[in-house]
Amino acid sequence: MYGGTERVVAYLTDELVRLGHDVTLWASGESKTLARLETGRATAIRLDPTCEDPWASHVAMIERFARHAHEYDVAHFHIDYLHFSVMRRLGIPFVNTLHGRLDIADLVPLFQEFSQVPVVSISDDQRAPLPFLNYQATVHHGVPLDLYAPGPLERERYLAFLGRISPEKGVDKAIRIALRAGWRIRIAAKIDHGHKPYREYYETEIKPLLGQPGVEFLGEVNEDGKRELLQKAAGLLFPIDWPEPFGLVMTESFACGTPVIAFRRGSVPEVVDHGVTGFVVENEDQAVEAVKQLGTLRSEKVRAVFERRFSAGRMAADYVNVYRKLISANTAASDGASLSPLLDEPSLASGVSLP
């Protein structure tokens, strides 16, 4: 469970099981789940250095799933568009969560061909580049209520950055904002050395900034390290420069009662309640001013908003509503028309039987 998409699928699957649904998760063999597990391969592709062709396992899994698809009331996919051609011919209910950015020119002809595939967006903003898709709902991501706990009322005087070292995530902006505001910054971030542009960006743009006084680079942290970082921080900086489809780290921060200062890009205005769970700003100057206002926000209110808007239970309930709508439509369709799947990073799929 190493990426945002994988975590969301795990949270959703376990919550559906807790709600009493019969769930089969199709994923890699080392996956930890409350559901029944069907394995596409023994080890996750990203974690297997011997994997030379990542698509081979996906195509094989799609074919295996197609043979069993009629065993489920509904199928929910998170593996991009690899299976569209196969699944739209089966005549059974499917739904497909879009996890990635849609402002990519190559996606336009693809989705024009598969415009009737039922999809779920993870923010309303994500829909903008492809408004003609067959959207069933927008379902914001959710996190288990007991995964994070609120931090102490008296926070340490530092700002946190949690993410990936890439230009669109804005770690350089976060450093400048913190230092201009006179605060320390602690950075937990993954460096993708296997991706040449990101590696060069780190070496030329970011590495020289990390040696400054007040800047602490933690590298990639585990779940415990993330929890400690967010619980003790006075605020999380999220100065993105791209159309973020959702931004799970913002809700993880809310779960710790920690407010977020974020740039007005992508989903940010949908996720951050300005003046309650953080501040939505336009630029670095406004972010520096927002740091000065962090003391006006109450961590218990931040946590309360998280519990109401971004719990895994709320997410699962929203998806069950989508499942029931698709099942009903499929039952009523006289021509047996099929429904289908989708996502950004090839990952996981599940079959659900509703009581």
C-alpha positions as CSV (number, residue, x, y, z in Angstrom):
1,M,0.0,0.0,0.0
2,Y,2.5,2.6,-1.2
3,G,0.7,5.2,-3.2
4,G,-2.4,7.4,-2.8
5,T,-4.5,5.3,-5.1
6,E,-3.5,2.1,-3.4
7,R,-4.3,3.5,0.0
8,V,-7.7,4.7,-1.1
9,V,-8.6,1.4,-2.6
10,A,-7.5,-0.4,0.6
11,Y,-9.6,2.0,2.8
12,L,-12.6,1.6,0.6
13,T,-12.4,-2.2,0.3
14,D,-12.1,-2.7,4.1
15,E,-14.9,-0.3,4.8
16,L,-17.2,-2.1,2.4
17,V,-16.5,-5.3,4.2
18,R,-17.2,-3.7,7.6
19,L,-20.6,-2.5,6.2
20,G,-21.4,-6.1,5.5
21,H,-20.8,-6.4,1.8
22,D,-19.1,-9.4,0.2
23,V,-16.0,-8.0,-1.5
24,T,-13.3,-9.6,-3.7
25,L,-10.1,-7.5,-4.2
26,W,-8.1,-8.3,-7.2
27,A,-4.5,-7.1,-6.4
28,S,-1.0,-8.3,-5.8
29,G,-0.4,-11.2,-3.5
30,E,1.2,-9.4,-0.6
31,S,-1.9,-7.1,-0.2
32,K,-3.4,-6.8,3.3
33,T,-7.2,-6.7,3.1
34,L,-10.3,-7.7,5.0
35,A,-11.8,-8.8,1.6
36,R,-11.3,-12.0,-0.3
37,L,-8.1,-11.7,-2.3
38,E,-7.6,-12.7,-5.9
39,T,-4.0,-12.2,-7.0
40,G,-2.8,-10.9,-10.3
41,R,0.8,-11.4,-9.4
42,A,2.8,-12.3,-6.2
43,T,4.4,-8.9,-5.7
44,A,3.4,-5.4,-6.6
45,I,4.9,-4.2,-9.8
46,R,6.5,-1.1,-8.3
47,L,8.2,-3.1,-5.6
48,D,9.5,-5.9,-7.9
49,P,12.8,-5.0,-9.4
50,T,12.7,-8.0,-11.7
51,C,9.5,-6.9,-13.5
52,E,10.4,-5.9,-17.1
53,D,6.9,-5.6,-18.5
54,P,4.2,-4.1,-16.2
55,W,1.4,-4.5,-18.7
56,A,1.6,-8.2,-19.0
57,S,0.3,-8.9,-15.5
58,H,-2.6,-6.4,-16.0
59,V,-3.7,-7.9,-19.3
60,A,-3.7,-11.4,-17.8
61,M,-5.6,-10.2,-14.7
62,I,-8.2,-8.5,-16.8
63,E,-8.8,-11.7,-18.8
64,R,-9.1,-13.7,-15.5
65,F,-11.5,-11.2,-14.1
66,A,-13.6,-11.2,-17.2
67,R,-14.2,-15.0,-16.8
68,H,-15.4,-14.4,-13.2
69,A,-17.2,-11.0,-13.7
70,H,-20.7,-12.5,-13.7
71,E,-20.2,-13.7,-10.1
72,Y,-20.4,-10.1,-8.8
73,D,-23.3,-7.6,-8.5
74,V,-21.0,-4.8,-9.6
75,A,-17.3,-4.3,-10.4
76,H,-15.3,-1.3,-9.4
77,F,-12.1,-0.6,-11.3
78,H,-9.0,1.5,-10.5
79,I,-6.7,0.4,-13.4
80,D,-7.0,3.1,-16.0
81,Y,-8.5,2.2,-19.4
82,L,-6.7,-1.0,-20.2
83,H,-9.9,-3.1,-19.9
84,F,-12.4,-0.9,-21.6
85,S,-12.8,-3.0,-24.8
86,V,-13.2,-6.2,-22.8
87,M,-15.5,-5.0,-20.1
88,R,-18.0,-3.0,-22.1
89,R,-19.0,-6.1,-23.9
90,L,-19.9,-8.2,-20.8
91,G,-23.2,-6.6,-20.1
92,I,-22.7,-6.3,-16.3
93,P,-22.6,-3.3,-14.0
94,F,-19.2,-1.5,-13.7
95,V,-17.9,1.7,-12.4
96,N,-14.5,3.3,-12.9
97,T,-12.8,5.8,-10.6
98,L,-10.7,8.4,-12.3
99,H,-7.7,9.0,-10.1
100,G,-5.4,11.1,-12.4
101,R,-5.3,14.3,-14.3
102,L,-7.5,14.5,-17.4
103,D,-5.9,17.5,-19.2
104,I,-3.9,15.2,-21.5
105,A,-4.6,15.6,-25.2
106,D,-4.1,11.8,-25.9
107,L,-7.0,11.0,-23.7
108,V,-9.6,12.9,-25.8
109,P,-10.0,10.4,-28.7
110,L,-9.8,7.5,-26.2
111,F,-12.7,8.9,-24.1
112,Q,-14.7,10.0,-27.1
113,E,-14.7,6.3,-28.1
114,F,-15.6,5.2,-24.6
115,S,-17.7,8.1,-23.6
116,Q,-20.5,5.9,-22.2
117,V,-18.2,4.1,-19.7
118,P,-19.6,5.0,-16.2
119,V,-16.9,7.0,-14.3
120,V,-16.6,8.6,-10.9
121,S,-14.5,11.8,-10.5
122,I,-12.6,12.4,-7.2
123,S,-13.3,16.2,-7.4
124,D,-15.6,18.4,-9.5
125,D,-12.5,20.3,-10.8
126,Q,-11.1,17.1,-12.2
127,R,-14.0,16.9,-14.7
128,A,-13.2,20.2,-16.5
129,P,-11.0,18.9,-19.4
130,L,-13.5,16.1,-20.3
131,P,-16.9,17.3,-19.4
132,F,-18.7,14.9,-21.8
133,L,-17.9,11.7,-19.8
134,N,-20.5,9.6,-18.2
135,Y,-20.0,10.8,-14.7
136,Q,-22.0,9.0,-12.0
137,A,-20.9,11.1,-9.1
138,T,-18.0,13.0,-7.5
139,V,-16.7,11.0,-4.5
140,H,-14.1,12.7,-2.4
141,H,-11.5,10.3,-0.9
142,G,-11.9,9.2,2.7
143,V,-9.5,8.0,5.4
144,P,-10.3,5.7,8.3
145,L,-11.3,7.6,11.4
146,D,-8.9,5.7,13.6
147,L,-5.8,5.9,11.3
148,Y,-4.8,9.3,12.6
149,A,-5.5,11.1,15.9
150,P,-5.4,14.8,16.6
151,G,-2.1,16.2,17.7
152,P,-1.5,18.3,20.9
153,L,-3.2,21.6,21.2
154,E,0.2,23.3,21.6
155,R,2.0,22.5,18.3
156,E,5.7,22.8,17.6
157,R,6.8,25.9,15.7
158,Y,7.4,24.3,12.3
159,L,5.5,23.8,9.0
160,A,5.3,20.5,7.2
161,F,5.7,19.5,3.6
162,L,4.7,16.0,2.6
163,G,4.7,14.8,-1.0
164,R,6.9,14.0,-4.0
165,I,10.0,15.9,-5.2
166,S,8.7,17.3,-8.5
167,P,8.1,20.8,-9.9
168,E,4.3,20.5,-9.7
169,K,4.3,19.7,-5.9
170,G,6.2,23.0,-5.1
171,V,8.7,22.0,-2.4
172,D,10.9,24.9,-3.4
173,K,7.9,27.3,-2.8
174,A,7.2,25.6,0.5
175,I,10.8,26.3,1.7
176,R,10.7,29.9,0.6
177,I,7.3,30.4,2.3
178,A,8.4,29.0,5.6
179,L,11.7,30.8,5.7
180,R,10.1,34.2,4.7
181,A,7.6,33.7,7.5
182,G,10.4,32.9,9.9
183,W,9.4,29.3,10.6
184,R,11.2,26.0,10.4
185,I,10.1,23.5,7.8
186,R,10.3,19.7,7.9
187,I,10.1,18.0,4.6
188,A,9.1,14.3,4.1
189,A,9.3,13.6,0.4
190,K,10.2,10.8,-2.0
191,I,12.9,11.4,-4.6
192,D,12.2,9.4,-7.8
193,H,15.8,8.7,-8.9
194,G,14.5,6.5,-11.6
195,H,12.8,9.4,-13.4
196,K,15.5,11.5,-15.0
197,P,13.6,14.9,-15.1
198,Y,12.7,14.5,-11.4
199,R,16.2,13.5,-10.5
200,E,17.7,16.5,-12.3
201,Y,15.1,18.8,-10.7
202,Y,16.1,17.5,-7.2
203,E,19.9,17.8,-7.9
204,T,19.7,21.3,-9.5
205,E,16.7,23.1,-7.8
206,I,16.0,21.4,-4.5
207,K,19.2,19.9,-3.1
208,P,20.9,23.3,-2.8
209,L,18.0,24.6,-0.7
210,L,18.1,21.7,1.8
211,G,21.2,22.9,3.5
212,Q,19.8,26.2,4.7
213,P,19.2,26.8,8.4
214,G,15.6,25.9,9.4
215,V,15.2,23.3,6.6
216,E,15.1,19.7,7.7
217,F,14.8,17.0,5.0
218,L,13.5,13.7,6.3
219,G,13.3,11.7,3.0
220,E,10.5,9.2,2.5
221,V,8.7,8.4,5.8
222,N,6.6,5.4,6.8
223,E,3.0,5.7,8.2
224,D,4.3,6.3,11.7
225,G,6.7,9.0,10.6
226,K,3.9,10.7,8.6
227,R,1.6,10.6,11.6
228,E,4.2,12.2,13.9
229,L,5.2,14.8,11.3
230,L,1.6,16.0,10.8
231,Q,0.5,15.8,14.5
232,K,3.2,18.0,15.8
233,A,3.2,20.6,12.9
234,A,1.4,23.9,13.2
235,G,0.4,23.7,9.6
236,L,0.9,21.8,6.3
237,L,2.1,23.7,3.2
238,F,0.6,22.5,-0.1
239,P,1.8,25.0,-2.8
240,I,1.0,23.0,-5.8
241,D,1.4,24.1,-9.4
242,W,-0.8,21.7,-11.3
243,P,-4.5,20.7,-11.5
244,E,-4.4,18.4,-8.5
245,P,-7.3,15.8,-8.8
246,F,-7.7,15.5,-5.1
247,G,-4.7,15.7,-2.7
248,L,-5.1,13.0,-0.1
249,V,-2.3,14.5,2.1
250,M,-4.6,17.4,2.8
251,T,-7.2,15.2,4.4
252,E,-4.6,13.3,6.3
253,S,-3.5,16.6,7.8
254,F,-7.0,17.4,8.7
255,A,-7.3,14.0,10.5
256,C,-4.5,15.2,12.7
257,G,-6.2,18.5,13.4
258,T,-3.5,20.3,11.4
259,P,-4.6,23.1,9.0
260,V,-3.4,23.4,5.5
261,I,-2.2,26.4,3.5
262,A,-2.7,25.5,-0.2
263,F,-2.5,27.2,-3.6
264,R,-5.8,27.6,-5.4
265,R,-5.3,24.9,-8.0
266,G,-7.3,21.9,-9.0
267,S,-9.3,20.4,-6.1
268,V,-8.0,22.7,-3.4
269,P,-11.0,25.0,-3.1
270,E,-13.3,21.9,-2.8
271,V,-11.1,20.3,-0.1
272,V,-10.0,23.2,2.1
273,D,-12.7,25.2,4.0
274,H,-11.0,28.6,3.9
275,G,-10.7,30.1,7.4
276,V,-11.7,26.8,9.1
277,T,-9.5,23.9,8.0
278,G,-6.8,26.2,6.5
279,F,-6.3,28.9,3.9
280,V,-6.6,28.9,0.1
281,V,-4.1,31.4,-1.3
282,E,-3.1,32.6,-4.7
283,N,0.7,33.0,-4.4
284,E,3.7,32.9,-2.0
285,D,3.0,36.3,-0.6
286,Q,-0.5,35.4,0.5
287,A,0.9,32.1,1.9
288,V,3.4,33.9,4.0
289,E,0.6,36.1,5.4
290,A,-1.5,33.0,6.0
291,V,1.2,31.4,8.1
292,K,0.8,34.4,10.5
293,Q,-2.9,33.5,10.8
294,L,-2.5,29.8,11.7
295,G,-3.0,30.6,15.4
296,T,-6.6,31.7,14.7
297,L,-7.6,28.2,13.5
298,R,-8.7,25.6,16.0
299,S,-7.5,22.0,15.6
300,E,-10.6,20.5,17.0
301,K,-12.7,22.2,14.3
302,V,-10.2,20.9,11.7
303,R,-10.7,17.4,13.0
304,A,-14.5,17.7,13.1
305,V,-14.6,18.7,9.5
306,F,-12.4,15.7,8.6
307,E,-14.8,13.4,10.4
308,R,-17.8,14.8,8.7
309,R,-16.5,15.2,5.1
310,F,-13.5,12.9,4.6
311,S,-14.0,9.6,6.5
312,A,-13.7,6.2,4.8
313,G,-17.2,5.5,6.0
314,R,-18.6,8.5,4.1
315,M,-16.6,7.5,1.0
316,A,-17.9,3.9,1.1
317,A,-21.5,5.1,1.5
318,D,-21.2,7.3,-1.5
319,Y,-19.8,4.5,-3.6
320,V,-22.6,2.1,-2.5
321,N,-25.1,4.7,-3.8
322,V,-23.3,4.6,-7.1
323,Y,-23.2,0.8,-7.2
324,R,-27.0,0.5,-6.5
325,K,-27.8,3.1,-9.2
326,L,-25.7,1.1,-11.8
327,I,-27.2,-2.2,-10.8
328,S,-30.7,-0.8,-11.1
329,A,-30.0,0.7,-14.5
330,N,-28.4,-2.5,-15.8
331,T,-31.4,-4.5,-14.6
332,A,-33.8,-2.2,-16.3
333,A,-31.9,-2.0,-19.6
334,S,-33.7,-4.1,-22.2
335,D,-30.7,-4.4,-24.5
336,G,-28.3,-5.6,-21.7
337,A,-25.9,-2.7,-22.4
338,S,-22.7,-3.0,-20.5
339,L,-21.0,-0.7,-18.1
340,S,-17.2,-0.4,-17.7
341,P,-13.9,0.7,-15.8
342,L,-10.9,3.2,-15.3
343,L,-8.0,5.0,-13.3
344,D,-4.6,6.9,-13.6
345,E,-2.0,4.6,-12.2
346,P,-2.6,0.8,-12.9
347,S,-3.4,-0.6,-9.5
348,L,-6.4,-2.5,-8.2
349,A,-9.9,-3.7,-9.0
350,S,-12.6,-5.2,-6.9
351,G,-15.9,-7.1,-7.2
352,V,-18.7,-6.3,-4.8
353,S,-21.8,-8.3,-3.9
354,L,-24.4,-6.2,-2.2
355,P,-26.8,-7.7,0.4
